[in-house]
Amino acid sequence: MSTGEQARLEARIDLAAVRSNVRRMREVAGSAQVMAVVKADAYGHGMVQCARAAVEAGATWLGTALPEEALALRAAGLTVPILTWLHVPGDPFADLIAAGVDVSVSGLWALREVTEAVRALGGRPARIQLKADTGLGRNGAPPHDWPLLVEEAVKAQEDGLVTVTGLWSHFACADEPRHPSVAAQLSAFHVALDIAERAGLRPEVRHIANSPATLLVLDSHFDLVRSGLATYGVSPAPDEGSAADFGLHPAMTLVGRLALVKQVEAGSGISYGHTYHTARRTRLGLVPAGYADGIPRAASNRAPVWIDGVRHTIAGRVAMDQFVVDLGDQEAGVGDEVVLFGPGERGEPTAQDWAELVGTIAYEIVTRIGPRVARVYLHAGGNP
């Protein structure tokens, strides 16, 4: 039941689970360092809080997609090395350089903007990492552009404008470790490293392994692994193993409350479009959570919730702010908790359950939980 203090909808984030997951990834990584990736508000879990927990557990790097995320971490007092990797012309490179953030460079335009910012600041060289596209086909310099990017980076380093701290890439299919692209990308990465090293680059870190590669492609660890989804205890390769199989503990439990319970007759249409009709006289529970909170509309008539030990399926369409559950004969009341997903240890649905039923991946389920949803942090302050 509600205590009167619980929010309409809250994501309970177990920071002890985050620490446990980072320790597990450190164990798997062996001699390699671990970067905790905290982009996208730590995959919906809360960037600053999770970053602190990850560092407490031994993560020696943090990773973000956007420059604003990296700068927010510095503003919050995080002093460990941070890499940020997704940029467009005009991004705040001077601010990143002044904050000591490593900037990923995938093309000559970015190298030019970084060196121009260094000249304007008139201070220390920028920390940069060169990214090679080894076969993912997204960001990163392709093989035919890589030698020139390396050459120009070496010149900039000799001129005292940059320090090349890293060489890196990203897998396309690491969650399918037997996919031929995995071996092909590893081979291409070795070639890219050889070109850079023959040009005189001696970076602090070389890295290509994301969460699934860290767990499944052990010869991809190099000097650093990047722990993304695994940091938050969700399996990054569900076809290869569950979170428990990998020794991970889901950190997010999404909990709402019943706002209304009422009785309706058989044949009653429920929610927009009447895509659900009650099979008999029954009780309905209204949950004040919808797609404006990040609940997928595709969860309509599919996704499960858990109320006092009983699973129910969402009845009818998920609306912007609410959805309905057919309670049947369950004696639930206004204010009772509704668990949308959690670790699954009590029988409640998991984010992976939602992903499979909705037709997406668990990454999207947790990351899309929006800013209207209160985050409540458990086991803060370095507790186990």
C-alpha positions as CSV (number, residue, x, y, z in Angstrom):
1,M,0.0,0.0,0.0
2,S,1.0,3.6,-0.4
3,T,2.7,5.4,2.4
4,G,1.4,8.8,1.2
5,E,4.9,9.7,0.0
6,Q,5.2,7.5,-3.0
7,A,5.0,9.2,-6.4
8,R,2.4,8.5,-9.0
9,L,5.0,6.5,-10.9
10,E,8.6,6.0,-9.8
11,A,11.7,4.2,-11.0
12,R,13.5,2.7,-8.0
13,I,17.2,2.5,-8.8
14,D,19.2,0.1,-6.7
15,L,22.7,1.6,-6.7
16,A,24.0,-1.5,-4.9
17,A,23.0,-3.4,-8.0
18,V,24.9,-0.9,-10.2
19,R,28.0,-1.4,-8.0
20,S,27.7,-5.2,-8.1
21,N,27.4,-5.1,-11.9
22,V,30.5,-2.9,-12.3
23,R,32.4,-5.3,-10.0
24,R,31.2,-8.2,-12.2
25,M,32.3,-6.5,-15.4
26,R,35.7,-5.8,-13.8
27,E,36.0,-9.5,-12.9
28,V,35.2,-10.5,-16.5
29,A,37.5,-7.8,-18.0
30,G,40.5,-9.3,-16.3
31,S,43.5,-6.8,-16.7
32,A,41.5,-4.4,-18.8
33,Q,40.0,-1.2,-17.2
34,V,36.2,-0.7,-17.2
35,M,34.4,2.3,-18.6
36,A,30.9,2.7,-17.3
37,V,28.8,4.2,-20.1
38,V,26.3,6.7,-18.6
39,K,24.9,8.2,-21.7
40,A,21.1,8.9,-22.1
41,D,20.8,9.6,-18.4
42,A,22.5,6.3,-17.6
43,Y,20.1,4.4,-19.8
44,G,17.2,6.1,-17.9
45,H,18.6,5.3,-14.5
46,G,20.1,8.7,-13.6
47,M,23.5,9.8,-14.9
48,V,25.2,11.4,-12.0
49,Q,24.0,9.0,-9.3
50,C,24.9,5.9,-11.4
51,A,28.3,7.4,-12.4
52,R,29.2,7.9,-8.8
53,A,28.2,4.4,-7.9
54,A,30.1,3.0,-10.9
55,V,33.3,4.8,-9.9
56,E,32.8,3.7,-6.3
57,A,32.8,0.1,-7.6
58,G,36.0,0.6,-9.6
59,A,35.1,1.9,-13.0
60,T,38.1,4.0,-14.0
61,W,36.5,5.7,-17.0
62,L,33.0,7.1,-17.8
63,G,31.5,7.3,-21.3
64,T,28.9,9.6,-22.8
65,A,27.5,10.2,-26.2
66,L,27.0,13.9,-26.0
67,P,29.3,16.7,-24.9
68,E,26.6,18.2,-22.6
69,E,26.5,14.9,-20.7
70,A,30.3,14.9,-20.2
71,L,30.2,18.5,-19.0
72,A,27.4,17.7,-16.6
73,L,29.5,15.0,-15.0
74,R,32.4,17.3,-14.5
75,A,30.1,19.9,-13.0
76,A,28.9,17.3,-10.6
77,G,32.4,16.7,-9.4
78,L,33.3,13.5,-11.3
79,T,37.1,13.7,-11.9
80,V,37.8,10.3,-13.6
81,P,38.6,10.3,-17.3
82,I,35.5,10.8,-19.5
83,L,35.2,10.0,-23.2
84,T,32.4,11.7,-25.3
85,W,31.9,10.6,-28.8
86,L,29.0,12.0,-30.8
87,H,29.6,15.5,-32.1
88,V,28.5,17.9,-34.8
89,P,30.2,21.1,-36.0
90,G,30.0,23.9,-33.5
91,D,29.9,21.7,-30.5
92,P,31.5,23.1,-27.3
93,F,34.9,21.7,-27.9
94,A,36.6,24.5,-26.0
95,D,34.5,23.7,-22.9
96,L,35.4,20.0,-23.3
97,I,39.1,20.7,-23.6
98,A,39.0,23.0,-20.5
99,A,37.2,20.3,-18.6
100,G,39.8,17.7,-19.5
101,V,37.3,15.5,-21.3
102,D,38.5,13.1,-24.0
103,V,36.9,14.0,-27.4
104,S,36.4,11.2,-29.9
105,V,37.5,12.2,-33.4
106,S,36.2,10.3,-36.4
107,G,37.0,12.7,-39.2
108,L,39.2,15.6,-40.2
109,W,36.5,18.2,-39.6
110,A,36.4,17.3,-35.9
111,L,40.2,17.3,-35.6
112,R,40.3,20.8,-37.2
113,E,37.6,22.1,-34.8
114,V,39.4,20.7,-31.8
115,T,42.8,22.1,-32.8
116,E,41.2,25.5,-33.5
117,A,39.7,25.5,-30.0
118,V,43.1,24.7,-28.5
119,R,44.7,27.6,-30.3
120,A,41.9,29.9,-29.1
121,L,42.3,28.8,-25.5
122,G,46.1,29.0,-25.7
123,G,46.4,26.3,-23.1
124,R,47.0,22.6,-22.7
125,P,46.5,20.2,-25.6
126,A,43.2,18.5,-26.1
127,R,42.8,14.9,-25.1
128,I,41.4,13.0,-28.2
129,Q,40.7,9.5,-29.1
130,L,40.6,8.4,-32.8
131,K,37.7,6.1,-33.7
132,A,37.9,3.6,-36.6
133,D,34.9,2.3,-38.4
134,T,35.8,-1.4,-38.6
135,G,32.5,-2.6,-40.0
136,L,29.6,-1.1,-38.0
137,G,29.0,1.5,-40.7
138,R,28.1,4.3,-38.4
139,N,30.5,6.7,-36.7
140,G,34.3,6.3,-37.1
141,A,36.8,6.8,-39.9
142,P,36.5,4.1,-42.6
143,P,39.6,2.2,-43.7
144,H,40.3,4.4,-46.7
145,D,40.3,7.6,-44.5
146,W,42.0,6.1,-41.4
147,P,45.7,6.6,-42.5
148,L,45.1,10.3,-43.3
149,L,43.3,10.9,-40.0
150,V,46.1,9.2,-38.1
151,E,48.7,11.2,-40.0
152,E,47.0,14.5,-39.2
153,A,46.5,13.6,-35.6
154,V,50.2,12.7,-35.3
155,K,51.1,16.2,-36.7
156,A,48.7,17.9,-34.3
157,Q,50.3,15.9,-31.4
158,E,53.8,16.9,-32.5
159,D,52.6,20.5,-32.6
160,G,51.5,20.3,-29.0
161,L,47.8,20.7,-29.9
162,V,46.5,17.3,-29.0
163,T,47.4,14.2,-27.0
164,V,46.0,11.0,-28.6
165,T,44.9,9.1,-25.6
166,G,42.9,6.3,-27.3
167,L,42.2,4.3,-30.4
168,W,38.8,2.6,-30.5
169,S,35.9,1.1,-32.5
170,H,32.5,-0.5,-31.9
171,F,31.0,-3.9,-32.8
172,A,27.9,-4.4,-34.9
173,C,27.0,-7.9,-33.7
174,A,28.8,-8.7,-30.4
175,D,25.5,-10.0,-29.0
176,E,25.8,-12.7,-31.6
177,P,29.4,-13.8,-30.9
178,R,29.5,-16.4,-33.7
179,H,28.4,-13.9,-36.3
180,P,31.2,-13.6,-38.9
181,S,31.3,-9.8,-38.6
182,V,32.8,-10.1,-35.1
183,A,36.0,-11.8,-36.2
184,A,36.1,-9.5,-39.2
185,Q,35.9,-6.4,-37.1
186,L,38.5,-7.6,-34.7
187,S,40.9,-8.2,-37.6
188,A,40.1,-4.8,-39.0
189,F,40.7,-3.2,-35.6
190,H,44.1,-4.9,-35.4
191,V,45.0,-3.4,-38.8
192,A,43.9,0.1,-37.7
193,L,45.9,-0.2,-34.5
194,D,49.0,-1.3,-36.5
195,I,48.7,1.7,-38.8
196,A,48.4,4.1,-35.8
197,E,51.3,2.5,-34.0
198,R,53.6,2.5,-37.0
199,A,52.8,6.2,-37.3
200,G,54.1,6.7,-33.8
201,L,50.9,6.7,-31.7
202,R,51.2,5.1,-28.2
203,P,47.7,5.7,-26.7
204,E,46.7,5.1,-23.1
205,V,43.9,2.8,-24.1
206,R,42.7,0.7,-27.1
207,H,39.1,-0.5,-26.9
208,I,36.4,-2.1,-29.0
209,A,34.5,-4.3,-26.5
210,N,31.0,-3.1,-25.4
211,S,28.9,-5.0,-22.9
212,P,28.2,-8.1,-24.9
213,A,31.7,-8.3,-26.2
214,T,33.1,-8.0,-22.7
215,L,31.0,-11.0,-21.6
216,L,31.3,-13.1,-24.8
217,V,34.3,-12.1,-26.9
218,L,37.1,-12.4,-24.5
219,D,39.9,-11.6,-27.0
220,S,38.4,-8.2,-27.6
221,H,39.2,-6.7,-24.2
222,F,42.5,-4.9,-25.1
223,D,43.2,-2.2,-22.5
224,L,39.6,-1.1,-21.7
225,V,36.1,-2.4,-22.0
226,R,32.9,-0.3,-22.2
227,S,30.1,-1.5,-19.9
228,G,26.8,0.0,-21.1
229,L,23.6,-1.9,-20.5
230,A,25.4,-4.5,-18.3
231,T,26.1,-1.7,-15.8
232,Y,22.4,-1.6,-15.1
233,G,21.9,-5.3,-14.8
234,V,20.1,-6.1,-18.0
235,S,21.4,-8.8,-20.3
236,P,23.0,-7.3,-23.4
237,A,22.7,-10.6,-25.2
238,P,19.5,-12.3,-24.2
239,D,19.8,-15.0,-26.8
240,E,23.1,-16.0,-25.1
241,G,22.1,-15.7,-21.5
242,S,19.9,-14.0,-18.9
243,A,21.1,-11.3,-16.6
244,A,21.4,-14.0,-13.9
245,D,23.4,-16.2,-16.2
246,F,25.9,-13.4,-16.6
247,G,26.0,-12.6,-12.9
248,L,24.1,-9.3,-13.3
249,H,21.4,-7.7,-11.2
250,P,18.8,-5.4,-12.7
251,A,18.9,-2.0,-11.1
252,M,15.5,-0.5,-12.1
253,T,12.1,-1.4,-10.7
254,L,9.3,0.7,-12.2
255,V,6.4,1.0,-9.8
256,G,3.0,2.8,-10.1
257,R,-0.1,2.9,-8.0
258,L,-3.7,2.2,-8.6
259,A,-5.6,5.5,-9.0
260,L,-9.1,4.0,-9.3
261,V,-10.7,0.6,-8.9
262,K,-14.2,0.0,-10.2
263,Q,-16.6,-2.8,-11.2
264,V,-17.9,-3.1,-14.8
265,E,-20.2,-5.5,-16.6
266,A,-19.3,-8.2,-19.1
267,G,-18.7,-6.9,-22.6
268,S,-17.4,-3.5,-21.5
269,G,-15.0,-1.8,-23.9
270,I,-11.8,-0.6,-22.4
271,S,-9.7,2.5,-23.4
272,Y,-9.4,4.1,-26.8
273,G,-10.7,2.1,-29.8
274,H,-12.2,-0.6,-27.5
275,T,-9.5,-3.1,-28.5
276,Y,-10.3,-5.0,-25.3
277,H,-13.7,-6.1,-24.0
278,T,-14.3,-7.7,-20.6
279,A,-15.1,-11.3,-20.8
280,R,-17.3,-11.2,-17.6
281,R,-18.3,-9.0,-14.8
282,T,-15.0,-7.8,-13.4
283,R,-13.0,-5.2,-11.6
284,L,-10.7,-2.7,-13.4
285,G,-7.7,-0.9,-12.0
286,L,-6.5,2.4,-13.4
287,V,-2.7,3.0,-13.5
288,P,-1.7,6.6,-14.0
289,A,1.2,5.9,-16.4
290,G,1.3,6.2,-20.2
291,Y,3.3,6.8,-23.2
292,A,4.2,10.3,-22.1
293,D,6.1,8.5,-19.3
294,G,7.8,6.2,-21.7
295,I,5.4,3.3,-21.5
296,P,5.3,1.9,-25.0
297,R,1.9,2.2,-26.7
298,A,2.8,-1.1,-28.3
299,A,2.4,-2.6,-24.8
300,S,-1.3,-2.4,-25.2
301,N,-3.0,-5.8,-24.6
302,R,0.5,-7.3,-24.3
303,A,2.7,-6.2,-21.5
304,P,2.4,-7.7,-18.0
305,V,2.2,-5.9,-14.6
306,W,2.4,-7.4,-11.1
307,I,0.0,-6.5,-8.3
308,D,0.5,-8.2,-4.9
309,G,1.9,-11.4,-6.3
310,V,-0.5,-11.6,-9.3
311,R,0.4,-11.0,-12.9
312,H,-2.0,-9.2,-15.2
313,T,-1.8,-8.1,-18.8
314,I,-2.5,-4.4,-19.7
315,A,-6.1,-4.3,-20.9
316,G,-6.8,-2.1,-23.9
317,R,-4.6,0.7,-25.3
318,V,-2.0,2.5,-23.4
319,A,-3.0,6.2,-23.4
320,M,-0.8,9.2,-23.0
321,D,-1.1,9.2,-19.2
322,Q,-2.8,6.0,-18.1
323,F,-3.6,2.4,-18.8
324,V,-6.1,-0.1,-17.4
325,V,-5.7,-3.6,-15.8
326,D,-8.5,-6.2,-15.7
327,L,-8.2,-7.3,-12.1
328,G,-10.7,-10.1,-12.3
329,D,-11.5,-11.2,-8.7
330,Q,-8.3,-9.8,-7.1
331,E,-9.0,-7.7,-4.1
332,A,-6.8,-4.7,-5.0
333,G,-7.5,-1.2,-3.8
334,V,-6.7,2.4,-4.6
335,G,-3.1,3.2,-3.7
336,D,-1.9,-0.4,-4.1
337,E,1.5,-0.8,-5.9
338,V,1.7,-1.9,-9.5
339,V,5.1,-3.2,-10.5
340,L,5.6,-2.8,-14.3
341,F,9.0,-4.4,-14.3
342,G,11.8,-5.2,-11.9
343,P,14.5,-7.7,-11.2
344,G,12.0,-10.6,-11.5
345,E,13.1,-12.1,-8.2
346,R,9.6,-12.0,-6.7
347,G,7.9,-13.1,-9.9
348,E,7.4,-9.6,-11.2
349,P,7.9,-9.0,-15.0
350,T,11.4,-7.9,-16.1
351,A,12.4,-5.3,-18.7
352,Q,13.4,-8.2,-20.9
353,D,9.9,-9.6,-20.6
354,W,8.5,-6.3,-21.7
355,A,10.9,-6.1,-24.6
356,E,10.0,-9.5,-25.9
357,L,6.3,-8.9,-25.7
358,V,6.4,-5.5,-27.2
359,G,8.8,-6.5,-30.0
360,T,11.8,-4.4,-29.1
361,I,15.0,-4.6,-27.0
362,A,15.5,-4.1,-23.2
363,Y,17.7,-1.1,-24.0
364,E,14.7,0.8,-25.2
365,I,12.4,-0.2,-22.4
366,V,14.6,1.2,-19.7
367,T,16.0,4.2,-21.6
368,R,12.7,5.5,-22.7
369,I,11.4,6.0,-19.1
370,G,10.8,9.8,-19.1
371,P,11.5,12.8,-16.9
372,R,8.0,12.8,-15.5
373,V,8.9,9.6,-13.7
374,A,10.5,10.2,-10.3
375,R,13.8,8.4,-9.6
376,V,14.2,7.0,-6.1
377,Y,17.7,5.9,-5.2
378,L,18.3,2.9,-2.9
379,H,21.6,2.1,-1.2
380,A,23.2,5.4,-1.9
381,G,26.4,6.4,-0.3
382,G,28.6,3.5,-1.1
383,N,26.6,0.8,0.6
384,P,27.2,-2.8,-0.7
